[in-house]
Amino acid sequence: MKLKLSFFLFLFVYVSSFGQQIQLTEDAEVSVLTFGPGESLNDAFGHNAFRIKDKSKGIDLVYGYGEYDFDAPNFYLKFARGKLNYLISRHNFSNIYYHYTSYNRSIDEQVLNFNLKEKQSLFDFLENNYKPENRRYLYDFFYDNCATKIRDVSETVTNSPISFSVPEDFEQKTFRELIHEHVDRNSWGSLGIDVALGSVIDRNASANEYMFLPKYIHSFFEVAKIGNRDFVKTSSTLYERKERKASFDFLLSPLVILGLIALLILYITYKDYKNKKRSHWLDVTLFSITGIIGVLLLLLWFATDHTATAHNYNLLWAVPLNIVVIGQLFKKQPKNWFRSYLKFLIIMLCLMTLHWIIGVQVFAIGLAPLLVALAVRYIYLIKYFK
């Protein structure tokens, strides 16, 4: 009985001491790490994380807010619907350093000018956030991501408000222009982004909203103030990216591939015109593809929680109704209203061009030759059915 009591007493003391939060020393440092872009689209925008270092306690940890929750049920469906939770991660700095340097991604560090109370507050906050019941948060690419979390958590744990100034090289840009800083406009990644995201990202971003991108967390933190002191005490580059020869292949870019497809459409239309016939398979293919894309864009707009897929004027060329009217294309002489519908499609393409010119929405540059080919094909069909 005494042995059992001794064991439970020991267990109680051990668990209690383990549950107490580690107290940082005066020598502790807290910093923000900014990781440069990687090669894949998923890594193209970089990453931010907190680093907590206290040599006397043997602590050198990195906390980030960009880890996928692969254990979430219906992962891909939630991702598509904008309902996916992301996780806060915690890793040893040595492992993080090895990972990013092995992928040749730059690492910049900004040591924050925190007093001991603020350092402890940040450490306690991150440790509490890392608990299984607190790790998840609803991700939003523009307003709640791995970069904005760094800003928001910093403002939460400081005793004095943080005042962010505009860096000297600041230029007013839209959200889409900020994305294009990281993704080449004539790339497949940019094409997907420009088709999927609506006109809501073609408004100018405020200075505070720039910080959805990791590189702007770095530049805005550099000139920020916390009370009367500089927010950043020291800045350094822990690893500088080694320049490599660009691997972008223009011949495989959207502008070239979609341009070739557009030329094929124009060539077949020309042959149809010369032979006074109609290639049914081409029309069914074009109406099917544009209709399916249109339905997907409608779902992204109305059936998801994504904030950036609303008011998408790509629906002016990817018209969902094209799916419904496909049956008319199999008839030798379609209904009279179908010619009016074809005129409607041409008007939609003209409206899209107007939206592009006046800046309501910027569209993927790779679409330009395809849109011209669609307009020519629609005009030919109107004349053919006449």
Secondary structure, 3 states (H helix, E strand, C coil): CHHHHHHHHHHHHHHHHHHCCCCCCCCCEEEEEEECCCCCHHHCCCEEEEEEEEHHHCEEEEEEEEEECCCCCCHHHHHHHCCCEEEEEEEEHHHHHHHHHHCCCCEEEEEECCCHHHHHHHHHHHHHHCCCCCCEEECECCCECCCHHHHHHHHHHCCCCEECCCCCCCCCCEHHHHHHCCCCCCCHHHHHHHHHCCHHHHCECCCHHHHHCHHHHHHHHHCCEECCEECEEEEEEEECCCCCCCCCCHHHCHHHHHHHHHHHHHHHHHHHHHHCCCCHHHHHHHHHHHHHHHHHHHHHHHCCCCCCCCCCHHHHCCCHHHCHHHHHHHCCCCCHHHHHHHHHHHHHHHHHHHHHHHCCCCCCHHHHHHHHHHHHHHHHHHHHHC
